[in-house]
Structures are given as structure tokens and as C-alpha cells.
Amino acid sequence: MVVLLCAFSIVLLGAFAQAVSDFGYALLTVPLLAAAIDPRSAVVLSALTGIGLTLTTAVRERAYARWRVAAALNVAALLGLPAGLLVLAYAPDRLLSGLIAVVVLGCVALVARGARIRTGRVGLGAIGVLVGVLTAATGTNGPPLVAAFHSLGYDPRTFRATLAATFSGTGLVGLAGFLLAGQVHADLVRIALVALPAVPLGWWLGNRLFHRIDPVVFRRIVLVGLLGSAGAALAALAG
């Protein structure tokens, strides 16, 4: 019951943050779930519960998405996915927890500094491969995409829509990879089913508060929360 309650609460927090700030679901949920259960289950559980969020956003914002960019990134991500699945399957738990924490800290640095990277064809291809690796290995594939879309100069709505379109593709491919690799088991599905109602609840709460909270202020709060979630993963690693 404690595990189920923790999973529900963490997923609720992730969905709430995503609704208000447009990012943060996996980056919050994976490290916290890794500390509550184990890193492999955390990666898969976050993917199982979060795919509905990205699909819903992608459909709702489809008119604003750069679908060619999202498609190119997803094709490249297929090349990196097998390597990520190998890391997920064979990396020791401590190493995987450390990797998750490092990726989250990297995202905090990229978002806080508004980092930009080269985004030519070769650059986007390399980013896509990296996204594929991170999708399967840590579930936290946002950092390189955030930097890439900042570099492309997308306005906030195009940014969110293209991010959701890309996440939808990588999320579905990642789930297929988890199934084929035997990473989805009965106990994990049971936890996911209990935690799943927290997704629409957290999204509803986030939308209710969206117009009452300064988005810039809340974005900073989310970044602090990401530091805390990375700290939780590091604490579990130390323990």
C-alpha cells in the first residue's frame, strides 16, 4: 500500500507540474519513483502513466507542431533505442539511478540557462539518437530536445506542440521496446493502474491554477523541484 500511495502521489505531482509549466513530468516522476521503488521500474512506470499526457497534448496542439522535425527526430531515435534498452536491462541499479540524476541535473542547467545547440540536419540527427538512448535508459529524454527547440527559436506554443509530438512518438516506441525486452511485468502494471487516475487529476488541478500562478515563477519552482527529485535519486544511490 505504501508503494501504491507513493506512486499515485508522485504521478499526481508530475501531471500537475506538466499542466502548469509544459514540462517536467518524466523529469520529476522518474527520480522520485526510482527512490521509492527501483530505477528500472521507475523508467517503465513513468512511460506507462505519462504517454496519455503527451498524446493528448499532441492531438490538441497538432496545428502548431512542426511535424517534419518531430518525425525526423523519432526516426533518428529508433537508432538509439536499442542501446538504451541494453543500458536499462544490464546497468546496475546504482549506476542507473546515478545516470537518471545526472540527466535531470543536466535538464535543470539547460532550461535555467536557455542553452542552445546546433540544429542542422546532422545536429538534429545526433539529438534524435541521443533521445532514443535516453528514452529507453532513463525515461528522461527532454534535455536535448529543450535545447534544440530553443535553438530553433520556436515560440512557446510551437515549442510545446512539437515537444509533445516528439514525445508521443518516442513514448510509443519506448513502450514497445519495454514490452519486447520483457521490462513490463504484472506487478508494474498493477502499480500503473493504481497511479493512472492521478494523471487526469493532476492535469485538472494544474489547469485550474494555471491562470492564478505566474508561469515564470512556477517554472522556477519546477526547476527547484527537479533539483529535489535529482537529490532524491542521489540519496537513494547513497543509501
C-alpha positions as CSV (number, residue, x, y, z in Angstrom):
1,M,0.0,0.0,0.0
2,V,2.9,2.4,0.8
3,V,4.4,1.8,-2.7
4,L,1.0,2.3,-4.4
5,L,0.3,5.5,-2.4
6,C,3.8,6.9,-3.2
7,A,3.4,6.1,-6.9
8,F,0.0,7.8,-7.0
9,S,1.3,10.9,-5.3
10,I,4.4,11.2,-7.5
11,V,2.4,10.8,-10.7
12,L,-0.1,13.4,-9.4
13,L,2.8,15.8,-8.8
14,G,4.3,15.2,-12.2
15,A,1.0,15.7,-14.0
16,F,0.4,18.9,-12.1
17,A,3.8,20.3,-13.0
18,Q,3.3,19.4,-16.6
19,A,0.0,21.1,-16.8
20,V,1.3,24.4,-15.4
21,S,4.8,24.6,-16.9
22,D,4.5,22.4,-20.0
23,F,7.4,20.2,-19.0
24,G,8.7,18.2,-16.0
25,Y,6.5,15.0,-15.9
26,A,9.2,12.4,-16.5
27,L,11.9,14.5,-15.0
28,L,10.0,14.7,-11.7
29,T,8.5,11.2,-11.7
30,V,11.4,9.0,-12.7
31,P,13.9,10.1,-10.0
32,L,11.2,10.1,-7.3
33,L,9.9,6.7,-8.4
34,A,13.5,5.4,-8.5
35,A,13.9,6.4,-4.9
36,A,10.5,4.8,-3.9
37,I,10.8,1.5,-5.9
38,D,13.7,0.9,-8.2
39,P,15.2,2.7,-11.2
40,R,14.1,0.2,-13.9
41,S,10.5,0.1,-12.7
42,A,10.6,3.9,-12.4
43,V,11.5,4.3,-16.1
44,V,8.8,2.0,-17.3
45,L,6.1,3.2,-14.9
46,S,6.7,6.8,-15.9
47,A,6.3,5.8,-19.5
48,L,3.1,3.8,-18.9
49,T,1.4,6.6,-17.0
50,G,2.7,9.6,-19.0
51,I,2.0,8.5,-22.6
52,G,-1.6,9.7,-22.4
53,L,-0.5,13.2,-21.4
54,T,1.8,13.6,-24.4
55,L,-0.7,12.1,-26.9
56,T,-3.5,14.3,-25.6
57,T,-1.3,17.4,-25.9
58,A,0.0,16.4,-29.3
59,V,-3.6,16.0,-30.7
60,R,-4.8,19.2,-29.0
61,E,-1.9,21.3,-30.3
62,R,-1.4,19.5,-33.6
63,A,-1.9,22.6,-35.7
64,Y,1.1,24.2,-34.1
65,A,3.5,21.3,-34.2
66,R,6.5,21.1,-36.6
67,W,5.6,17.5,-37.6
68,R,8.6,17.1,-40.0
69,V,11.0,18.0,-37.3
70,A,9.2,15.6,-34.8
71,A,9.2,12.8,-37.4
72,A,12.9,13.2,-38.2
73,L,13.7,13.1,-34.5
74,N,11.6,10.0,-34.0
75,V,13.3,8.2,-36.9
76,A,16.7,9.0,-35.5
77,A,15.6,7.9,-32.0
78,L,14.9,4.4,-33.3
79,L,18.7,4.1,-33.9
80,G,19.4,4.9,-30.2
81,L,16.7,2.9,-28.7
82,P,18.5,-0.5,-28.7
83,A,21.4,1.0,-26.8
84,G,19.1,2.5,-24.2
85,L,17.3,-0.8,-23.7
86,L,20.7,-2.5,-23.1
87,V,21.6,0.1,-20.5
88,L,18.2,-0.4,-18.8
89,A,18.5,-4.2,-18.8
90,Y,22.1,-4.6,-17.7
91,A,23.3,-1.5,-15.9
92,P,23.5,-1.9,-12.1
93,D,20.7,-0.2,-10.2
94,R,23.2,2.3,-8.6
95,L,24.6,3.3,-11.9
96,L,21.1,3.7,-13.4
97,S,20.0,5.8,-10.5
98,G,23.1,8.0,-10.9
99,L,22.5,8.3,-14.6
100,I,18.9,9.4,-14.0
101,A,20.0,12.0,-11.5
102,V,22.7,13.4,-13.9
103,V,20.2,13.7,-16.8
104,V,17.8,15.6,-14.6
105,L,20.5,17.9,-13.3
106,G,21.5,18.5,-16.9
107,C,18.0,19.5,-17.8
108,V,17.9,22.0,-15.0
109,A,21.1,23.5,-16.3
110,L,19.9,23.6,-19.9
111,V,16.5,25.1,-19.0
112,A,17.8,27.6,-16.5
113,R,20.4,28.9,-18.9
114,G,18.3,28.7,-22.0
115,A,21.1,26.7,-23.7
116,R,21.2,26.4,-27.4
117,I,22.9,23.8,-29.6
118,R,23.5,23.3,-33.4
119,T,20.4,22.2,-35.1
120,G,21.4,21.4,-38.7
121,R,20.5,18.0,-40.2
122,V,23.4,16.3,-38.6
123,G,22.8,18.0,-35.3
124,L,19.1,17.1,-35.2
125,G,20.1,13.5,-36.2
126,A,22.5,13.3,-33.3
127,I,20.0,14.7,-30.9
128,G,17.4,12.2,-32.1
129,V,19.8,9.3,-31.5
130,L,20.5,10.6,-28.0
131,V,16.8,11.0,-27.3
132,G,16.3,7.3,-28.3
133,V,19.0,6.2,-25.9
134,L,17.6,8.4,-23.0
135,T,14.0,7.3,-23.7
136,A,14.8,3.7,-23.0
137,A,17.6,4.0,-20.5
138,T,16.3,6.7,-18.2
139,G,12.9,7.8,-19.5
140,T,14.1,11.4,-19.2
141,N,14.7,12.4,-22.8
142,G,13.7,16.1,-22.6
143,P,17.0,17.9,-22.1
144,P,18.4,17.7,-25.6
145,L,15.0,18.5,-27.1
146,V,14.6,21.6,-24.9
147,A,18.0,22.9,-26.0
148,A,17.3,22.1,-29.7
149,F,13.9,23.8,-29.8
150,H,15.3,26.8,-28.0
151,S,17.9,27.0,-30.7
152,L,15.3,26.8,-33.5
153,G,13.6,29.8,-32.0
154,Y,10.2,28.3,-31.5
155,D,7.5,30.4,-29.9
156,P,6.0,28.9,-26.7
157,R,3.0,27.2,-28.4
158,T,5.1,25.7,-31.2
159,F,7.7,24.6,-28.7
160,R,5.0,22.8,-26.6
161,A,3.3,21.3,-29.6
162,T,6.5,20.0,-31.2
163,L,7.8,18.7,-27.9
164,A,4.5,16.8,-27.4
165,A,4.6,15.4,-30.9
166,T,8.1,14.2,-30.5
167,F,7.4,12.7,-27.0
168,S,4.4,10.9,-28.4
169,G,6.4,9.1,-31.0
170,T,9.3,8.3,-28.7
171,G,6.9,7.3,-25.9
172,L,5.1,4.8,-28.0
173,V,8.3,3.3,-29.5
174,G,9.8,3.2,-26.0
175,L,6.8,1.3,-24.6
176,A,7.1,-1.2,-27.5
177,G,10.7,-1.6,-26.7
178,F,10.0,-2.2,-23.0
179,L,7.4,-4.9,-23.9
180,L,9.8,-6.6,-26.3
181,A,12.6,-6.5,-23.7
182,G,10.4,-8.0,-21.0
183,Q,10.5,-4.9,-18.8
184,V,6.7,-4.8,-18.3
185,H,5.6,-7.3,-15.7
186,A,2.4,-7.9,-13.8
187,D,3.3,-6.0,-10.6
188,L,4.4,-3.0,-12.5
189,V,1.1,-3.0,-14.5
190,R,-0.8,-3.2,-11.2
191,I,1.0,-0.1,-9.8
192,A,0.4,1.7,-13.1
193,L,-3.3,1.1,-13.0
194,V,-3.5,2.4,-9.4
195,A,-1.4,5.5,-10.3
196,L,-3.1,6.2,-13.7
197,P,-6.1,8.2,-12.3
198,A,-3.6,10.7,-10.8
199,V,-2.7,11.8,-14.3
200,P,-6.1,13.5,-15.2
201,L,-6.5,14.7,-11.6
202,G,-3.1,16.4,-11.6
203,W,-3.7,17.8,-15.0
204,W,-7.1,19.2,-13.9
205,L,-5.6,20.8,-10.7
206,G,-2.8,22.3,-12.8
207,N,-5.2,23.8,-15.3
208,R,-7.3,25.2,-12.5
209,L,-4.3,27.0,-11.1
210,F,-2.7,27.9,-14.4
211,H,-4.2,31.4,-14.6
212,R,-3.6,32.1,-10.9
213,I,0.1,31.4,-10.9
214,D,2.8,33.4,-12.7
215,P,4.2,30.8,-15.2
216,V,7.7,32.2,-14.9
217,V,7.6,31.9,-11.1
218,F,6.2,28.4,-11.3
219,R,8.8,27.4,-13.9
220,R,11.4,28.3,-11.3
221,I,9.6,26.3,-8.7
222,V,9.6,23.3,-11.1
223,L,13.3,23.7,-11.6
224,V,13.8,23.7,-7.8
225,G,11.6,20.6,-7.7
226,L,13.7,18.9,-10.3
227,L,16.8,19.6,-8.2
228,G,14.9,17.9,-5.3
229,S,14.0,14.9,-7.4
230,A,17.6,14.5,-8.6
231,G,18.6,14.8,-4.9
232,A,16.2,12.0,-4.0
233,A,17.8,9.8,-6.7
234,L,21.2,10.6,-5.4
235,A,20.1,10.0,-1.8
236,A,18.8,6.6,-2.8
237,L,22.1,5.9,-4.5
238,A,24.0,6.8,-1.4
239,G,21.7,4.5,0.7
